[in-house]
Amino acid sequence: MATDTKTKALQGGEFLIRESEPKDIFIPEEFNEEQGMIAQTAVDFLAAEVWPNLDRIDSMEEGLMPKLLEKAGELGLLGISIPEEYGGFGKDFVTGMLVTEKTGAGHSYSVAMAAHTGIGTLPTLYYGNDAQKQKYIPKLATGEWKACYCLTEPGSGSDANSGKTKAVLSPDGKHWILNGQKMWITNGGFADLFTVFAKVVDPATGVEDENLTAFLVEKSFGGITLNPEEKKMGIKGSSTRQVFFNDCKVPVENMLSERQNGFKIAVNILNIGRIKLAGAALGGAKAVVDQSVKYANERIQFGKPISAFGAIRQKLADQATYCYVVESATYRSSYDMERAIEALKAEGADHAKALLKGVEQYAAEAAILKVAGSECLDYVCDEGVQIYGGMGYSAESPVERAYRDSRINRIFEGTNEINRMLTVDMLLKRAMKGQLDLLGPAQAVAAELMGIPDMPEPDDSLLGDEKRMVANFKKAVLMAAGGAAQKLGLELAKHQETLMHIADMVIDTYLAESVLLRTLKLAERSGDSGSEAGMTEKVAMCQLYIHDAADRIHKWAKEAVNSFADGDEQRAMLMGAKRFSKNTPINTAELRKTIAKKLIAEGKYCY
């Protein structure tokens, strides 16, 4: 994929106020031959090393997971995005996302790999000095060393900066002495390198820093003890332990970045982790669609396969549509991030700073995708169990493991509730900083509410009605968010229910526009009117999602408005909620039949 930075990319959050063109986004159909080969390597690795050994992995067979990571390292899968000077392949952000997606179907293995290549490796890669990167990154890229990330504590989860782990400088000034407890540490049982977050304390006064500081801690330093492996609902093969630091001596040169910069490190690494989680969840969801279609074609009831029945076809269609939509948004956002990274590098920023700043700009989109990806996987797995029926509840079926393993993703990388509130908070903060002009468009929508509704000319072009609907979804968001911000002011942060409703509107709007742009770009690329083979089903998925989203957005807009408005203002905004979520009647049952028919014929997820 050649990254084109000539067209000015949307800035973070600008999708709400600026129209995008299909040509401006990247779609998965544009992956080049090299990226296809890399993706196939990841798929082949899962097929050969992971899927045949899922029971062994879940039983926590001693040494198996570290060995799998080493084999992945030998194939280069752990170093896709690591610069070549440190032993990696130096591929772009979108290619890294592709590998994340393809390995996302690996159940517990994918969690271990994601933790190692993401939160385990990236703090050192992006914040380490030259000596730290030279020492650790090549070993992490090959899998010779495994990494983990020690942030969460018994009393600090979402409120990460409230951690109690302490770091005190030794009397001779040569070591930091760490004491504290960390929990839910993925890869903790076999990690060689721990990125640990702690509050520095002045030994003379006992006063601790306001913010966290990060340290690179080798297991060989001593003073580290581990609790037994946690017994979990799912991802049973992922090593998850409590880690205790008891007078752990860390050389002063192993402080990561600057003192009190740990919280910023944690936040920025989580931005990357959130969008990567969306990619991994997408890979897992596609695998469950494959299993659902296969079983529906094989299971015979009343003399025919259950895939012949409308109720099952509806489930298959909804599973596939959700995947297609989340995929559209994930690669759209990944490409926007990649273009921002390349633009910053062109201005002279080094790779690490460019990547962090580029991803940080799209923190709201990363939070949107974390929610969308994890909830897509949960939905697809739940419907997969239902399609399997009684067999789906048996540990003998593949969807039983998928169902249990999926649940953690709505908690990982910040709960979905936190990410919903962060989405709105980050958009409003960008507006207050002058980075995103929400005020002008919100005022324009408010003025529109007071006027006579326009009667736009019908748009007979492909997906013309859906284009109008997506434009109106944005107006609904601006109406609700603008009204809430004006009415509640600084108190808005305390009205979490209102924030959640607005966030759901934002999420659906971003996904709806993403699938619209992807489908239109495919039609333009093929010179297709949308009626020929290959496009018909994708047009159907686009229509299905957007028309269903209209009903959801109407509901959330009403609930948001009713939570803060009253009197004439309330009545006007409720009329606006109805106007901005209006959709033309469409036969969604027929759309689902169209989508399911191709799935059933192909016997797998084929979009």
Secondary structure, DSSP 8 states (H G I E B T S, - for coil): -----SS----TTGGGTS---GGGS--GGG--HHHHHHHHHHHHHIIIIIGGGHHHHHTT-TTHHHHHHHHHHHTTTT-TTS-GGGTS----HHHHHHHHHHHTTSTHHHHHHHHIIIIITHHHHHH--HHHHHHHHHHHHHTSS-EEEE--BTTBSSSGGG---EEEE-TTSSEEEEEEEEEEEETTTT-SEEEEEEEEB-TTT--B-SS-EEEEEEGGGS-EEE------SS-TTS-EEEEEEEEEEEEGGGEESSTT-HHHHHHHHHHHHHHHHHHHHHHHHHHHHHHHHHHHHH-EETTEEGGGSHHHHHHHHHHHHHHHHHHHHHHHHHHHHHHHHHHHHHTT--HHHHHHHHHHHTHHHHHHHHHHHHHHHHHHHHHHHHHHGGGGGSTTSHHHHHHHHHGGGGTTTS-HHHHHHHHHHHHHHHHHTTSS--HHHHHHHHHHHHS---------STTHHHHHHHHHHHHHHHHHHHHHHHHHGGGGGG-HHHHHHHHHHHHHHHHHHHHHHHHHHHHHHHT--S-STTTHHHHHHHHHHHHHHHHHHHHHHHHHHHHH--HHHHHHHHHHHHHHT------HHHHHHHHHHHHHHHTS---
